[in-house]
Amino acid sequence: MIGIVLIAGVSRRLYPITKEIPKCLLEIGDMTILDHQFNALRTCGITEVVVVMGYRREQIIDAIKTGHSDMKVHYLINHQFFSTNTAYSLLLAADYFNRQGRKDIHVGFATPGTVIFGTQPFRDELKRYLHKYDISQRYGYKLVKIDGEKKEAHYVRLPLPDGRTDYIQNDERNAAGCIGYVWEEGQQYVVKEENNHIDELRKGTHFVFKYDMLHLAPPQSAPDWFQKTKLANQEGVDKGWMGVDAHTLQSRYYQNVFGVGDVTDAPTARTGAAIRKQAPTIVENLLKIMDGNAADYEGYDGYSSCPLVVAHNRMLLAEFKYDGVRSSDPLLSKFLDTGKASYAMWIMKRYGLPFLYWNAMLKGYKF
Ligand SMILES: Cc1cc2nc3c(=O)[nH]c(=O)nc-3n(C[C@H](O)[C@H](O)[C@H](O)COP(=O)(O)OP(=O)(O)OC[C@H]3O[C@@H](n4cnc5c(N)ncnc54)[C@H](O)[C@@H]3O)c2cc1C
């Protein structure tokens, strides 16, 4: 077995303590956090480790070479440690294992939905990467329990319509987790368990996987306090979210209130990119109301976008509007095929999107 140690982060929450030293080299008791991690790995009989580093990595390499020379260590660098999280570091590790030809490490993807992404061509491109990384795929798998001590994830298979066994019920969610809607309503997809390397045990109704590391997207909801307000839907599938008109973004309950962002029930993916297109719509409608007119500007078409990083230097940009219709930025599409993962797209996310965020979006420019 091989261990993965993710220690790329900056630990800004511990500033100023971590200004000069990475968090993993802070001492707890009589040894550093890194020493504790390596000792725990040794106790489990692990002698080979992949270390994903970023912030102040020279100090980390020194500490490992000095204190842990008995371990076989592969050093990996996450250059984007300021702007990414542990999931990105983990994908880097998957990418690395893949490039090393390691076949003893298995990555699985399980979802209660029926597709990995609701819109083409992004779905096919993501599937291409699943195949490339040899990631097993399970659709219609709903997580019901995690046994942390045994490191087991328990799933149930969702019931199939008409007693069929080869189809998955459309449960109004898709696999991207952050999105919340299957757009091709009413359609069902044949379940294919591809690249099925991960053993699952059957325990009653549960399908159980052993895992070393689990990465989950939690269920979404509006904040608890908001759900108790009169702006929130009191019933229906969107209960708890702020009820708005999908195109004018006017509250369904109060004419002088408008909603943007994650809290609304606009049936699209909740992203910052969506807010970029929602804000000008409510500005227009607020001005109309202030002039004594009806707020009838139906400017928002459901635009949203997800930058999907699929390797340490590759990204595709899934842009779409209501009903899962692809809606790529016309200017960007002149230069790049946003549906294909590429280095150019990754550069655009790394440098272009933060620039647009700070200099255009936050300053209220319409673009
Ligand atoms: C891991 C992750 C990655 C993402 N990546 C992308 C991406 O690449 N591109 C993209 O476009 N979008 C991305 N998103 C989505 C994007 O971050 C959200 O859609 C966006 O931040 C929503 O903005 P918001 O203002 O509606 O809500 P929020 O950003 O959640 O802001 C709500 C604010 O209200 C505050 N608040 C809550 N309750 C109270 C209270 N009682 N009093 C005062 N304040 C309160 C909260 O603290 C919070 O600051 C990502 C989201 C996550 C979680």
The ligand as an SDF file (V2000), in Angstrom:
LIG
                    3D

 53 58  0  0  0  0  0  0  0  0999 V2000
  -15.8640   24.2800   -3.5410 C   0  0  0  0  0  0  0  0  0  0  0  0
  -16.6130   25.2420   -4.4170 C   0  0  0  0  0  0  0  0  0  0  0  0
  -16.0730   25.5750   -5.6390 C   0  0  0  0  0  0  0  0  0  0  0  0
  -16.7400   26.4670   -6.4600 C   0  0  0  0  0  0  0  0  0  0  0  0
  -16.1890   26.8050   -7.6710 N   0  0  0  0  0  0  0  0  0  0  0  0
  -16.7980   27.6970   -8.4580 C   0  0  0  0  0  0  0  0  0  0  0  0
  -16.2180   28.0980   -9.6880 C   0  0  0  0  0  0  0  0  0  0  0  0
  -15.1440   27.6340  -10.0530 O   0  0  0  0  0  0  0  0  0  0  0  0
  -16.8740   29.0060  -10.4620 N   0  0  0  0  0  0  0  0  0  0  0  0
  -18.0570   29.5360  -10.0650 C   0  0  0  0  0  0  0  0  0  0  0  0
  -18.5850   30.3770  -10.7970 O   0  0  0  0  0  0  0  0  0  0  0  0
  -18.6430   29.2040   -8.8870 N   0  0  0  0  0  0  0  0  0  0  0  0
  -18.0360   28.2970   -8.0830 C   0  0  0  0  0  0  0  0  0  0  0  0
  -18.6130   27.9290   -6.8820 N   0  0  0  0  0  0  0  0  0  0  0  0
  -19.9220   28.4900   -6.5270 C   0  0  0  0  0  0  0  0  0  0  0  0
  -19.8130   29.9050   -5.9750 C   0  0  0  0  0  0  0  0  0  0  0  0
  -18.8220   29.9550   -4.9550 O   0  0  0  0  0  0  0  0  0  0  0  0
  -21.1790   30.3090   -5.3950 C   0  0  0  0  0  0  0  0  0  0  0  0
  -22.1720   30.1060   -6.3620 O   0  0  0  0  0  0  0  0  0  0  0  0
  -21.2010   31.7540   -4.9780 C   0  0  0  0  0  0  0  0  0  0  0  0
  -20.1910   32.0330   -4.0360 O   0  0  0  0  0  0  0  0  0  0  0  0
  -22.5630   32.0970   -4.3770 C   0  0  0  0  0  0  0  0  0  0  0  0
  -22.5370   33.4140   -3.9430 O   0  0  0  0  0  0  0  0  0  0  0  0
  -23.6650   33.9300   -2.9510 P   0  0  0  0  0  0  0  0  0  0  0  0
  -23.3080   35.3490   -2.6610 O   0  0  0  0  0  0  0  0  0  0  0  0
  -25.0130   33.6530   -3.5210 O   0  0  0  0  0  0  0  0  0  0  0  0
  -23.5440   33.0050   -1.6670 O   0  0  0  0  0  0  0  0  0  0  0  0
  -22.3260   32.8870   -0.6660 P   0  0  0  0  0  0  0  0  0  0  0  0
  -21.0300   33.0770   -1.3900 O   0  0  0  0  0  0  0  0  0  0  0  0
  -22.5570   31.6120    0.0650 O   0  0  0  0  0  0  0  0  0  0  0  0
  -22.5260   34.1300    0.2890 O   0  0  0  0  0  0  0  0  0  0  0  0
  -23.4970   34.1410    1.3020 C   0  0  0  0  0  0  0  0  0  0  0  0
  -22.8950   34.8940    2.4560 C   0  0  0  0  0  0  0  0  0  0  0  0
  -23.9010   35.1250    3.4300 O   0  0  0  0  0  0  0  0  0  0  0  0
  -23.2980   34.9500    4.7000 C   0  0  0  0  0  0  0  0  0  0  0  0
  -24.3650   34.6970    5.6870 N   0  0  0  0  0  0  0  0  0  0  0  0
  -25.1070   33.5860    5.8730 C   0  0  0  0  0  0  0  0  0  0  0  0
  -25.9460   33.7580    6.8930 N   0  0  0  0  0  0  0  0  0  0  0  0
  -25.7570   35.0080    7.3640 C   0  0  0  0  0  0  0  0  0  0  0  0
  -26.3530   35.7880    8.3990 C   0  0  0  0  0  0  0  0  0  0  0  0
  -27.3130   35.3050    9.2000 N   0  0  0  0  0  0  0  0  0  0  0  0
  -25.8920   37.0370    8.5890 N   0  0  0  0  0  0  0  0  0  0  0  0
  -24.9290   37.5500    7.7980 C   0  0  0  0  0  0  0  0  0  0  0  0
  -24.3340   36.8670    6.8160 N   0  0  0  0  0  0  0  0  0  0  0  0
  -24.7600   35.6140    6.5950 C   0  0  0  0  0  0  0  0  0  0  0  0
  -22.3730   33.7790    4.5060 C   0  0  0  0  0  0  0  0  0  0  0  0
  -21.3830   33.7480    5.5200 O   0  0  0  0  0  0  0  0  0  0  0  0
  -21.7650   34.1090    3.1370 C   0  0  0  0  0  0  0  0  0  0  0  0
  -20.6510   34.9360    3.2360 O   0  0  0  0  0  0  0  0  0  0  0  0
  -17.9590   27.0310   -6.0510 C   0  0  0  0  0  0  0  0  0  0  0  0
  -18.4950   26.6880   -4.7960 C   0  0  0  0  0  0  0  0  0  0  0  0
  -17.8250   25.7990   -3.9920 C   0  0  0  0  0  0  0  0  0  0  0  0
  -18.4080   25.4550   -2.6340 C   0  0  0  0  0  0  0  0  0  0  0  0
  1  2  1  0
  2  3  1  0
  2 52  2  0
  3  4  2  0
  4  5  1  0
  4 50  1  0
  5  6  2  0
  6  7  1  0
  6 13  1  0
  7  8  2  0
  7  9  1  0
  9 10  1  0
 10 11  2  0
 10 12  1  0
 12 13  2  0
 13 14  1  0
 14 15  1  0
 14 50  1  0
 15 16  1  0
 16 17  1  0
 16 18  1  0
 18 19  1  0
 18 20  1  0
 20 21  1  0
 20 22  1  0
 22 23  1  0
 23 24  1  0
 24 25  2  0
 24 26  1  0
 24 27  1  0
 27 28  1  0
 28 29  2  0
 28 30  1  0
 28 31  1  0
 31 32  1  0
 32 33  1  0
 33 34  1  0
 33 48  1  0
 34 35  1  0
 35 36  1  0
 35 46  1  0
 36 37  1  0
 36 45  1  0
 37 38  2  0
 38 39  1  0
 39 40  1  0
 39 45  2  0
 40 41  1  0
 40 42  2  0
 42 43  1  0
 43 44  2  0
 44 45  1  0
 46 47  1  0
 46 48  1  0
 48 49  1  0
 50 51  2  0
 51 52  1  0
 52 53  1  0
M  END
$$$$
